[in-house]
Amino acid sequence: MAAMLALGACTSDPPSPEEEREARIRDRLDETFSRAQTDCILDQLDEDARTALDGEGALDADSEELAAYSLVLVDCVTVDTDT
């Protein structure tokens, strides 16, 4: 019984909605980019682009979110992020 109580005390709280969203975005980016590139992208994305990337579809071609995302990609993918 004591072991079960101790185990229960070790469990963490469920992730917040923000943490869940961040994980979904990271998973989406990890399918295409290296871990260093994904970290760089996440460090630079603004809130609107993060919200758009959390959706299941592609970003709209004429959207400000795609323009912002594209600029971040140029910065994060064309430089050596492993240094």
C-alpha angles and dihedrals in degrees: 000000000000090000091055091050091049091049091051091053091054096057115102128229116269114267118271119246088257091053091048091050091048090051092050091050092045091050090051093050093043089062089067110018138053119257091255091050092047091051090050092049093049091048091056106036117108123225095261092053091047090052091049092048090051089066121091099237135065121281114262110264094231097041127120087227092061091047091051092045091050092053091050091050092052089052097043103037102039095052128067102258093178094079 
